[in-house]
Amino acid sequence: MNRILPILGRARNPASGGGGGGGDGGAPPGWGSVPPLGCWHGIGQPFSFAYNNQGQLIWQPLRDYNAWLRRPANIAKVWGNTTTTGCPNWDAVAGGAGSSDATWAGQLNEVNPNRAFDPTYWPIANPIVIALTAVPWSHSNPRTGSSWRRPGIWQEIARGDYDLYYTRLFRRIAYRCGQIGRNPRTVVLRWNWEANGDWYSHSIGPDKANFVAAWRRCMDIMRNAVGAVLGAGKTFLIEFGPSKQLRFGSGSATERLWNIYPGDDWVDICGMGIHDNVGIKTQADWDGMLRHPALLFGEPQEGILDWFDFGESRNKWLGTSEIESNYEARTYFPRTQNMHVMWTTGFEPVRQRYGSRFLYHIYLWTGASALNRPDGWGEPYRQLYGL
């Protein structure tokens, strides 16, 4: 295979976090014993509640998932507010203006800190994944046609133009961990998730080399910031979590996800977002996503197994912080027709292939994809992962 890798440093001791590997599998330090299913499981957006006009709670995803599955989630995934209004400028990237570690605004607002960091909602021993952006919309780099909006953003970050804001961001999360006694190694940063696409403010675009340099700089800032707040050597874990899309660099069919791998010292977990973009009906529909070039709308995609095999070769933990079936069709996401294939003969063999190195799967629980349907659409999932 034509692998164009950045220079890789020696992997850090897994016990240190922030660049450790999966070793022979098992749990990261601080996570406790591996759950009975063989990995952690849970949902994204678990704390996004909704109320009706009478003030009655009508949407509480974590409660509904736990009750339906009859087995409580043991990992949660939350997103920062990276919309054009939620993250318009650099103060918003940092989690608010000013230098106070106690500030929790900007992109951090969507994390719902009064739930995600409240032990009565989410136990401090249970790991949590936080998806955050490094780029505000004022400096965003999505693509329109063949043009990238701000292709120089990664050079700016790599040379240190915005270090102050990253320091504030990571200090604030560390401070909240310290308030409740959460081990920072139970916090996973899904930094610049799906940056290999062209739809987020933090899209890579053509500048692969500076993206890697910027990633490394930001994660070094993270380690220093967390250590300064919680003590030397304390750190969050780092997930490099691309999607299957290969819309970066030259845009050629030879681009692969390992061309933008940040390096062993700056990644703990090789993740991948897995969505049903084809409306799975047959085993061939699922199998077509496993190996490159997995074609979607005529465009080559990375293979699920190719990427996880690469992560295994780098001695990393693996996982998916975002996996979803579709009950209601929407743009780019047809209705999943065969849930048995999606889960029983599709995803579950992939999970088992990597044993305890596969650390977690996190289902994207939304109104269009919630599994607790009265028609039994989600039953294959419950049969695999419920009681």
FENRARA-V550047 format. One record per residue. N is the residue number from 1. RES is the residue in one small letter. PHI is phi in radians with two decimals (NA if undefined). PSI is psi in radians with two decimals (999 if undefined). OMEGA is omega in radians with two decimals (none if undefined). Layout:
N,RES,PHI,PSI,OMEGA / N,RES,PHI,PSI,OMEGA
//
This chain:
1,m,NA,2.59,-3.13 / 2,n,-1.56,1.52,-3.09 / 3,r,-1.72,2.07,3.12 / 4,i,-1.84,1.56,-3.03 / 5,l,-1.70,2.53,2.94 / 6,p,-1.18,2.88,3.11 / 7,i,-1.10,2.28,-3.06 / 8,l,-1.82,2.32,3.07 / 9,g,-1.57,3.01,3.08 / 10,r,-1.16,2.37,-3.13 / 11,a,-1.16,2.51,3.10 / 12,r,-1.36,2.89,3.06 / 13,n,-1.07,2.24,-3.12 / 14,p,-0.96,-0.51,-3.11 / 15,a,-1.19,-0.28,-3.11 / 16,s,-1.47,-0.33,-3.03 / 17,g,1.24,2.99,3.08 / 18,g,1.00,1.08,3.13 / 19,g,2.11,0.02,3.07 / 20,g,-1.30,2.93,3.13 / 21,g,-2.00,-3.14,-3.13 / 22,g,-1.48,-0.15,-3.13 / 23,g,0.98,-2.23,3.10 / 24,d,-1.66,0.39,-3.11 / 25,g,1.73,-2.69,-3.10 / 26,g,1.44,-2.97,-3.03 / 27,a,-1.76,2.62,3.00 / 28,p,-1.11,2.67,3.07 / 29,p,-0.95,2.34,3.13 / 30,g,1.65,-0.16,-3.09 / 31,w,-1.58,-0.18,-3.08 / 32,g,1.39,-2.89,-3.10 / 33,s,-1.33,2.68,3.13 / 34,v,-1.16,2.34,-3.12 / 35,p,-1.09,2.84,-3.10 / 36,p,-0.99,-0.55,-3.12 / 37,l,-1.27,-0.19,-3.13 / 38,g,1.73,-0.20,3.05 / 39,c,-2.76,2.93,3.06 / 40,w,-1.36,2.65,3.13 / 41,h,-2.52,2.66,3.11 / 42,g,-3.14,-2.75,-3.08 / 43,i,-2.33,2.76,2.99 / 44,g,-1.54,2.72,-3.12 / 45,q,0.97,0.78,-3.04 / 46,p,-1.26,-0.38,-3.03 / 47,f,-1.87,0.23,3.13 / 48,s,-1.54,1.61,-3.07 / 49,f,-1.53,2.80,3.07 / 50,a,-2.44,2.55,-3.11 / 51,y,-2.21,2.65,3.07 / 52,n,-1.53,-3.08,-3.08 / 53,n,-1.13,-0.33,3.11 / 54,q,-1.61,0.10,3.12 / 55,g,1.41,0.22,-3.14 / 56,q,-1.52,2.41,3.13 / 57,l,-1.27,2.08,-3.09 / 58,i,-2.09,-0.13,-3.13 / 59,w,-2.53,1.89,3.10 / 60,q,-2.41,1.51,-2.95 / 61,p,-0.96,-0.80,-3.09 / 62,l,-1.09,-0.76,3.09 / 63,r,-1.05,-0.79,-3.08 / 64,d,-1.20,-0.70,3.11 / 65,y,-1.09,-0.84,-3.12 / 66,n,-1.08,-0.77,-3.12 / 67,a,-1.16,-0.72,-3.12 / 68,w,-1.22,-0.76,-3.10 / 69,l,-1.32,-0.42,-3.06 / 70,r,1.08,0.50,3.04 / 71,r,-2.65,2.15,-3.02 / 72,p,-1.22,2.48,3.02 / 73,a,-1.05,2.55,3.11 / 74,n,-2.16,0.17,2.96 / 75,i,-2.58,2.58,-3.13 / 76,a,-2.28,2.68,3.13 / 77,k,-2.22,2.25,3.10 / 78,v,-2.22,2.58,3.12 / 79,w,-1.83,2.53,2.88 / 80,g,-1.26,2.81,3.11 / 81,n,-1.47,1.64,-3.06 / 82,t,-1.84,0.39,3.08 / 83,t,-1.25,3.01,3.14 / 84,t,-1.10,-0.50,3.09 / 85,t,-1.59,-0.51,-3.12 / 86,g,-1.37,-0.46,-3.12 / 87,c,-2.44,1.13,-3.05 / 88,p,-1.38,-0.43,-2.98 / 89,n,-2.55,-3.10,-3.04 / 90,w,-1.22,-0.59,3.05 / 91,d,-1.05,-0.64,3.12 / 92,a,-1.19,-0.67,3.04 / 93,v,-0.99,-0.74,-3.08 / 94,a,-1.26,-0.21,-3.08 / 95,g,1.62,0.34,3.10 / 96,g,2.27,2.82,3.13 / 97,a,-1.34,2.83,3.11 / 98,g,1.47,3.09,-3.02 / 99,s,-1.91,0.03,-3.10 / 100,s,-1.15,2.30,3.08 / 101,d,-1.18,-0.35,-3.09 / 102,a,-1.47,-0.13,3.14 / 103,t,-1.19,2.45,3.13 / 104,w,-2.52,1.51,-3.07 / 105,a,-2.47,-2.82,3.12 / 106,g,0.94,-2.37,-3.09 / 107,q,-1.15,-0.36,-3.14 / 108,l,-1.27,-0.34,-3.10 / 109,n,-0.97,-0.74,-3.05 / 110,e,-1.18,-0.30,-3.14 / 111,v,-1.20,-0.25,-3.12 / 112,n,0.96,1.12,-3.02 / 113,p,-1.07,-0.48,3.14 / 114,n,-1.30,-0.07,3.00 / 115,r,-2.02,-0.89,-3.10 / 116,a,-1.09,-0.55,-3.13 / 117,f,-1.96,0.49,3.02 / 118,d,-1.97,1.97,-3.07 / 119,p,-1.04,-0.32,3.10 / 120,t,-1.34,-0.34,3.03 / 121,y,-1.65,-0.75,-3.04 / 122,w,-2.45,1.99,-3.08 / 123,p,-1.01,2.46,-3.09 / 124,i,-1.20,-0.31,3.11 / 125,a,-1.41,-0.29,-3.13 / 126,n,-1.50,2.29,-3.13 / 127,p,-1.16,2.74,3.14 / 128,i,-2.44,2.41,3.13 / 129,v,-1.86,2.28,-3.14 / 130,i,-2.10,2.08,3.10 / 131,a,-1.60,2.14,-3.06 / 132,l,-2.35,2.65,3.10 / 133,t,-1.81,2.65,3.04 / 134,a,-1.73,-0.04,-2.95 / 135,v,-2.31,2.16,3.05 / 136,p,-1.38,2.91,-3.12 / 137,w,-1.22,-0.35,3.06 / 138,s,-1.13,-0.36,-3.11 / 139,h,-2.21,0.47,-2.94 / 140,s,-1.29,2.76,-3.06 / 141,n,-2.27,0.76,2.99 / 142,p,-1.25,3.01,-3.09 / 143,r,-1.98,2.44,2.98 / 144,t,-2.15,2.00,-3.05 / 145,g,1.11,-2.12,3.12 / 146,s,-1.78,0.10,-3.05 / 147,s,-1.88,2.34,3.03 / 148,w,-1.67,2.41,-2.99 / 149,r,-1.16,-0.75,-3.11 / 150,r,-2.53,1.27,-3.05 / 151,p,-1.13,-0.28,3.13 / 152,g,-1.49,0.04,-3.05 / 153,i,-1.06,-0.62,-3.08 / 154,w,-1.29,-0.53,3.03 / 155,q,-1.16,-0.70,3.12 / 156,e,-1.10,-0.78,3.14 / 157,i,-1.18,-0.73,-3.08 / 158,a,-1.11,-0.52,-3.13 / 159,r,-1.55,-0.03,2.99 / 160,g,1.73,0.27,-3.07 / 161,d,-1.06,-0.49,-2.99 / 162,y,-2.16,0.41,-3.09 / 163,d,-0.97,-0.67,-3.09 / 164,l,-0.98,-0.72,-3.05 / 165,y,-1.26,-0.63,3.09 / 166,y,-1.20,-0.67,3.09 / 167,t,-1.04,-0.80,3.14 / 168,r,-1.12,-0.73,-3.14 / 169,l,-1.01,-0.90,-3.04 / 170,f,-1.28,-0.55,3.04 / 171,r,-1.11,-0.67,-3.10 / 172,r,-1.16,-0.72,3.10 / 173,i,-1.17,-0.72,3.11 / 174,a,-1.09,-0.71,3.13 / 175,y,-1.05,-0.74,3.13 / 176,r,-1.14,-0.67,3.06 / 177,c,-1.04,-0.76,-3.14 / 178,g,-1.11,-0.61,-3.13 / 179,q,-1.06,-0.65,-3.05 / 180,i,-1.87,0.00,3.13 / 181,g,1.39,0.42,3.11 / 182,r,-1.38,2.28,3.05 / 183,n,-1.15,2.14,-3.10 / 184,p,-1.08,-0.34,3.11 / 185,r,-1.29,-0.13,3.02 / 186,t,-1.61,0.07,3.06 / 187,v,-1.84,2.16,3.09 / 188,v,-1.89,2.21,3.05 / 189,l,-1.60,2.07,2.98 / 190,r,-1.65,1.37,-2.96 / 191,w,-1.32,2.22,3.09 / 192,n,0.88,0.86,-3.09 / 193,w,-1.04,2.57,3.13 / 194,e,0.93,0.57,3.13 / 195,a,-1.17,-0.29,3.13 / 196,n,-1.34,-0.07,3.03 / 197,g,-1.54,-2.84,-3.13 / 198,d,-2.34,0.47,-3.02 / 199,w,-2.05,-0.22,-3.13 / 200,y,-1.76,2.83,3.08 / 201,s,-1.06,-0.51,-3.10 / 202,h,-1.69,0.48,3.07 / 203,s,-1.07,2.48,-3.06 / 204,i,-1.21,-0.85,-3.05 / 205,g,1.27,-2.56,-3.02 / 206,p,-1.45,-0.25,-2.93 / 207,d,-1.68,1.32,-3.11 / 208,k,-1.09,-0.78,-3.04 / 209,a,-1.08,-0.78,-3.13 / 210,n,-1.31,-0.47,3.01 / 211,f,-1.05,-0.82,3.13 / 212,v,-1.09,-0.79,3.14 / 213,a,-1.09,-0.70,3.13 / 214,a,-1.17,-0.74,3.10 / 215,w,-0.98,-0.86,-3.11 / 216,r,-1.07,-0.75,-3.14 / 217,r,-1.09,-0.79,-3.13 / 218,c,-1.10,-0.72,-3.12 / 219,m,-1.28,-0.51,3.00 / 220,d,-1.18,-0.70,3.05 / 221,i,-1.07,-0.74,3.12 / 222,m,-1.00,-0.85,-3.11 / 223,r,-1.06,-0.76,-3.14 / 224,n,-1.14,-0.71,-3.11 / 225,a,-1.19,-0.80,3.14 / 226,v,-1.13,-0.73,3.11 / 227,g,-1.09,-0.64,-3.14 / 228,a,-1.17,-0.58,-3.10 / 229,v,-1.50,-0.73,-2.97 / 230,l,-1.92,-0.15,3.13 / 231,g,2.13,2.60,-3.08 / 232,a,-0.97,2.37,3.12 / 233,g,1.54,-0.19,3.11 / 234,k,-1.33,2.46,-3.08 / 235,t,-2.83,2.74,2.95 / 236,f,-1.43,2.85,2.96 / 237,l,-1.51,2.74,-3.03 / 238,i,-2.13,2.14,3.01 / 239,e,-1.84,2.20,2.92 / 240,f,-1.64,1.86,-2.94 / 241,g,-2.14,1.32,3.09 / 242,p,-1.33,2.98,2.91 / 243,s,-1.63,-3.02,3.13 / 244,k,-1.41,-0.25,-3.07 / 245,q,-1.16,2.62,-3.12 / 246,l,-2.13,0.84,-3.06 / 247,r,-1.70,1.25,-3.14 / 248,f,-2.76,3.03,3.08 / 249,g,1.08,-2.30,-3.10 / 250,s,-1.32,-0.27,-3.07 / 251,g,1.29,0.19,-3.10 / 252,s,-1.52,2.93,-3.13 / 253,a,-1.22,-0.18,3.14 / 254,t,-1.53,-0.12,3.11 / 255,e,-1.18,2.40,3.09 / 256,r,-2.35,2.81,-3.09 / 257,l,-1.10,-0.54,-3.14 / 258,w,-1.23,-0.19,3.05 / 259,n,-1.21,-0.29,3.13 / 260,i,-2.11,0.29,3.08 / 261,y,-1.12,2.20,-3.03 / 262,p,-1.25,-0.26,-3.12 / 263,g,2.02,2.63,-3.01 / 264,d,-1.07,-0.58,-3.11 / 265,d,-1.29,-0.16,-3.05 / 266,w,-2.14,0.30,3.12 / 267,v,-2.49,2.33,2.99 / 268,d,-1.82,-0.62,-2.99 / 269,i,-2.30,2.22,2.99 / 270,c,-1.63,1.90,-3.12 / 271,g,-1.88,3.08,3.04 / 272,m,-2.77,2.34,2.99 / 273,g,-1.35,2.27,-3.09 / 274,i,-2.15,2.01,3.12 / 275,h,-2.20,2.68,3.01 / 276,d,-1.51,1.76,3.12 / 277,n,-1.70,0.03,-3.04 / 278,v,-2.06,-0.18,-3.05 / 279,g,1.29,1.14,-2.95 / 280,i,-0.97,2.20,3.06 / 281,k,-2.09,-0.67,-3.03 / 282,t,-2.18,2.90,3.10 / 283,q,-1.06,-0.59,3.13 / 284,a,-1.09,-0.54,3.11 / 285,d,-1.11,-0.77,3.10 / 286,w,-1.21,-0.83,-3.07 / 287,d,-1.05,-0.47,3.13 / 288,g,-1.18,-0.23,3.12 / 289,m,-1.63,-0.07,-2.95 / 290,l,-1.46,-0.55,-3.05 / 291,r,-2.26,2.48,3.08 / 292,h,-1.24,2.48,-0.05 / 293,p,-1.51,1.94,3.05 / 294,a,-1.40,1.93,-3.02 / 295,l,-1.45,2.33,3.04 / 296,l,-2.39,2.08,-3.05 / 297,f,0.95,0.62,3.11 / 298,g,1.36,0.10,-3.07 / 299,e,-1.93,2.32,3.14 / 300,p,-1.12,2.41,3.09 / 301,q,-2.12,2.75,3.02 / 302,e,-1.20,2.57,3.06 / 303,g,-1.44,2.41,3.14 / 304,i,-1.00,-0.84,-3.13 / 305,l,-1.20,-0.61,3.11 / 306,d,-1.02,-0.78,-3.09 / 307,w,-1.23,-0.76,3.13 / 308,f,-1.21,-0.58,3.04 / 309,d,-1.09,-0.70,3.10 / 310,f,-1.09,-0.82,3.12 / 311,g,-1.03,-0.70,3.09 / 312,e,-1.12,-0.68,3.14 / 313,s,-1.16,-0.39,3.10 / 314,r,-1.64,0.11,3.09 / 315,n,1.16,0.67,-3.11 / 316,k,-1.88,2.71,2.91 / 317,w,-1.22,2.78,-3.10 / 318,l,-2.20,2.83,3.07 / 319,g,3.04,2.98,2.98 / 320,t,-2.22,2.02,3.10 / 321,s,-1.46,0.02,-3.07 / 322,e,-2.79,1.77,3.06 / 323,i,-2.32,2.48,-2.98 / 324,e,-2.71,2.39,2.84 / 325,s,-1.71,2.92,-3.08 / 326,n,-2.18,2.02,3.08 / 327,y,-1.43,-0.70,3.10 / 328,e,-1.96,2.25,-3.14 / 329,a,-1.19,2.49,3.02 / 330,r,-2.57,3.08,-3.05 / 331,t,-0.96,2.21,3.13 / 332,y,1.27,-0.03,-3.09 / 333,f,-2.33,1.46,3.12 / 334,p,-1.15,2.85,3.11 / 335,r,-1.14,2.32,3.07 / 336,t,-1.26,2.00,-3.05 / 337,q,-1.48,-0.53,-3.05 / 338,n,-2.24,1.64,-3.11 / 339,m,-1.26,-0.42,3.09 / 340,h,-1.12,-0.77,3.09 / 341,v,-1.18,-0.78,-3.10 / 342,m,-0.96,-0.73,-2.99 / 343,w,-1.91,-0.93,-2.98 / 344,t,-1.25,-0.81,-3.12 / 345,t,-1.86,0.05,-3.13 / 346,g,-1.90,-1.51,-3.03 / 347,f,-1.16,-0.74,-3.04 / 348,e,-1.04,-0.74,3.04 / 349,p,-1.08,-0.57,3.07 / 350,v,-1.14,-0.82,3.12 / 351,r,-1.02,-0.81,-3.09 / 352,q,-1.21,-0.48,-3.13 / 353,r,-0.96,-0.57,-3.04 / 354,y,-1.81,0.06,3.06 / 355,g,1.02,-2.48,-3.07 / 356,s,-1.32,-0.08,3.01 / 357,r,-1.19,-0.44,3.10 / 358,f,-1.39,1.86,-2.88 / 359,l,-1.44,-0.71,-3.08 / 360,y,-2.79,2.69,2.87 / 361,h,-2.25,2.37,-3.05 / 362,i,-2.21,2.03,-3.06 / 363,y,-1.46,2.40,3.12 / 364,l,-1.48,1.71,-3.00 / 365,w,-1.63,1.76,3.12 / 366,t,-2.21,3.10,3.11 / 367,g,-1.07,-0.51,-3.12 / 368,a,-1.54,-0.17,-3.04 / 369,s,-2.34,0.04,3.13 / 370,a,-0.96,2.39,-2.99 / 371,l,-1.48,-0.33,-3.04 / 372,n,-1.45,1.16,-3.09 / 373,r,-1.65,2.48,-3.12 / 374,p,-1.15,-0.35,-3.14 / 375,d,-1.52,0.08,3.07 / 376,g,1.38,0.24,-3.11 / 377,w,-0.97,-0.66,-3.08 / 378,g,-1.55,0.08,-3.04 / 379,e,-1.00,-0.68,3.11 / 380,p,-0.97,-0.62,3.08 / 381,y,-1.16,-0.82,-3.11 / 382,r,-1.14,-0.63,3.11 / 383,q,-1.12,-0.53,3.13 / 384,l,-1.43,-0.72,-2.91 / 385,y,-2.05,-0.07,3.11 / 386,g,-1.56,-2.94,-3.13 / 387,l,-1.24,999,none
//
